[in-house]
Amino acid sequence: TVNSGGSLNMGTASMLGTGTFTLASGANLSIGSAAGIVFDPSDASGNIQVSNTRSFSTGANYTYDGATAQATGTGLPATVNNLTINNTGPATVTLSANIAVAGALNIQAGTFDANAKTVTVTGLSTVSGGTYLASTATQTFNGGLTVSGGTFTGSSGTVTVTTVTLSSGTLTAPSASGAFNLTGTWSNNGGTFTHNSGTVTFNANGAQTIGGSAATAFNNL
């Protein structure tokens, strides 16, 4: 059992045996396996391979920090507390199923491929390094999206966000077949915005602002 406040950094090692594995709420797990974490105890892949119950809490924090391509795996709960992508290859971490992040989403290194899965984040989403590939499913950032050194790439899906802060790095909007909906402020302080021939829709009920120290060239607004 990894208790609340505890951390387990697996690297590429495998935890074997006939016992159980429990990751408690508030605990931290760093995952380096190409297969991520797998829920089925009969499946001998991923970092956790015990043959009895494998329990991964929705209140725990998960970091993918391998050096080769990774899948998040079936063991990653549908809801997590914080999720961090820090693949040092850098290589791609592919989302295996729809996910809700109750806390923060951090993309630090490597490529996070949403893989036609929905992503819903309650806290702040930050792309400080690496790349976020939004893919074709809806990406919802209720705590705002900050691009501060990495790359966020929209596709043909919908991106819905409260506030956008662009300080460095690159933010590419979804294409004309997608949608970019903003309910708060837009602030560009030096990053690169690529409109991708798409439309950014400001759709709050109240006043919204476009600001920052750098100009933003939209396609359709």
Rosetta blueprint (number, residue, H / E / L):
1 T L
2 V E
3 N L
4 S L
5 G L
6 G L
7 S E
8 L E
9 N E
10 M L
11 G L
12 T L
13 A L
14 S L
15 M E
16 L L
17 G L
18 T L
19 G L
20 T L
21 F E
22 T E
23 L E
24 A L
25 S L
26 G L
27 A L
28 N E
29 L E
30 S E
31 I E
32 G L
33 S L
34 A L
35 A L
36 G L
37 I L
38 V L
39 F L
40 D L
41 P L
42 S L
43 D L
44 A L
45 S L
46 G L
47 N L
48 I E
49 Q L
50 V L
51 S L
52 N L
53 T L
54 R E
55 S E
56 F E
57 S L
58 T L
59 G L
60 A L
61 N E
62 Y E
63 T E
64 Y E
65 D L
66 G L
67 A L
68 T L
69 A L
70 Q E
71 A E
72 T L
73 G L
74 T L
75 G L
76 L L
77 P L
78 A L
79 T E
80 V E
81 N L
82 N E
83 L E
84 T E
85 I E
86 N E
87 N L
88 T L
89 G L
90 P L
91 A L
92 T E
93 V E
94 T E
95 L L
96 S L
97 A L
98 N L
99 I E
100 A E
101 V E
102 A L
103 G L
104 A L
105 L E
106 N E
107 I E
108 Q E
109 A E
110 G L
111 T E
112 F E
113 D E
114 A L
115 N L
116 A L
117 K L
118 T L
119 V E
120 T E
121 V E
122 T L
123 G L
124 L L
125 S E
126 T E
127 V E
128 S L
129 G L
130 G L
131 T E
132 Y E
133 L E
134 A L
135 S L
136 T L
137 A L
138 T L
139 Q E
140 T E
141 F E
142 N L
143 G L
144 G L
145 L E
146 T E
147 V E
148 S E
149 G E
150 G E
151 T E
152 F E
153 T E
154 G L
155 S L
156 S L
157 G L
158 T E
159 V E
160 T E
161 V E
162 T L
163 T L
164 V E
165 T E
166 L E
167 S E
168 S E
169 G E
170 T E
171 L E
172 T E
173 A L
174 P L
175 S L
176 A L
177 S L
178 G L
179 A E
180 F E
181 N E
182 L E
183 T L
184 G L
185 T L
186 W E
187 S E
188 N E
189 N L
190 G L
191 G L
192 T E
193 F E
194 T E
195 H L
196 N L
197 S L
198 G L
199 T E
200 V E
201 T E
202 F E
203 N L
204 A L
205 N L
206 G L
207 A L
208 Q L
209 T L
210 I E
211 G E
212 G L
213 S L
214 A L
215 A L
216 T L
217 A L
218 F L
219 N L
220 N E
221 L L
